[in-house]
Amino acid sequence: MATRLPTEVPDGGWGWVIVLAAFLMSALVFGVIRSFGVFFVSFVDYFSEASSTVSWITSMAVAVQQFFSPIASALSNYFGARPVVILGAFLSSLGLMLACFATNLTHLYLSIGLLSGFGWALVFTPAVAAVSRYFSKRRTLAMGIAFTGVGIGSFVFSPLFQYLIDEYTWRGALLIVAGLKLNLVVCGALIRPLTLREDLVCDEVPGGGGTSCCRGAGAMIFDLLDLTLLRHWPFLTLVLSVTLINAGYFVPYVHFVAHALSIGFDEYKAAFLISVAGVMDLIGRLLSGWFSDLRKMRLIHILILWTLLTGLSLIAIPFGRSYSLLMTINVVYGFCAGALTPVVFSLLPEIVGIGRIYGALGLLQMLESVGGLLGAPISGWLRDVTGNYTASFVVAGTFLLLGSLALLGIPSALSCSCLPPARQPRMEEGEEEECKSMAVSNGSGLEAQCLPIEPNSAAVSVNAEVV
């Protein structure tokens, strides 16, 4: 494919096709993961294993998806997003296909947990990054639309999977789902390569050692993973905040139904709470994206607001003793929890710059997974110790409140001025051509990251890197 000339962010056009592809990918990745509990009962009955042992299948898949996100980012930087997503689609489908022949849980751990989980990492991270690269002014709305696929997928796939299991047993159902996953190949093919001006940026190596694009293999791997972000204070502050948010965010998905049952509501009323939360989650994502793109408030202030409200609603759950009051709290939680998600992914490119979005997104998902993995076990342990879920939800809400406070550590977070994200200095025509030539001559398809250093560039901005 011919090298494309650098352009400004299109903020629409083919970007809406990318949003459609990301919508379908989020449905076929996290929509399937959220609905995979339908297979849980069948696995417990067939393999005669404890529930805790079987639950590791989904937990391992989610952990692998998050931990291998930096690998997906590095491959996307090197080969582009399209081939990486297509490869991930084949691997995720292959994992489910091999799971059809499982004779014990170890087979399911390796096929679904490891192989499909790695495939999901190759699909999800490049898809989200592609949406970020195609949008600027309407980025949060685009993210919100893309992420609604998670809720809609959960709503559709749960009854569908139960029907498939009833008709074809769990082995036949897994085979059909594996075929359904191949639609991710088409979604990946829709991701059109886009070269932005900010991609033509090469930081000069101190001491006159040449450009960072022309260093050894070890340095190139370091650049592909973008590990310099581990010295980027605003990015690390966001990672800390999102990790704290994750520690409490998923607790209701695990314990809300059990809590409702424990205070006297029947199974159908308890299950209906989750359904309503899912609907409000969809509405929250769309309205949050629309409101954020109006730029009436800074993105970081919007994220702090939604995080605070989500944390307070979690703390209020144990105090909802009547069904109407508990439903009201549930509606607030579902809306706010959905509203904060697209804002996180829209704030990330404002902090690190759109040219580093692949590496930043991969590292963010890998590091934030710690909170997601520890949150549910901590809340379960608190339930065992106290005998009820009050402490579980209070601690979960406290994690989100701490996450909102951590956001205040991002530079200029307390400023009320709606400043646009810091722009990279523009290169002269000769420098731009030279950098494009280096990107082509390396023979790898790697997008060069080059830009002359300006000593007096703005130091007080959200994009400032503190080393």
Secondary structure, DSSP 8 states (H G I E B T S, - for coil): ------B---SSTTHHHHHHHHHHHHIIIIIHHHHTTHHHHHHHHHHT--HHHHTHHHHHHHHHHHHTHHHHHHHHHHH-HHHHHHHHHHHHHHHHHHHTT-SSHHHHIIIIIIIIHHHHHHHHHHHHHHHHHH-STTHHHHHHHHHHHHHHHHHHHHHHHHHHHHHHHHHHHHHHHHHHHTHHHHHHHT-----BGGGSBB-B-TTT--BGGGS-HHHHHHHHHTGGGGG-HHHHHHHHHHHHHHHHHTHHHHHHHHHHHHTT--HHHHHHHHHHHHHHHHHHHHHHHHHHTTTSS-HHHHHHHHHHHHHHHHHHGGG--SHHHHHHHHHHHHHHHHHHHHHHHHHHHHHH-GGGHHHHHHHHHHHHHHHHHHHHHHHHHHHHHHSSSHHHHHHHHHHHHHHHHHGGGSTTTT--S-----------HHHHHHHHHHHHHTSS----BB----TTS--SSTT----
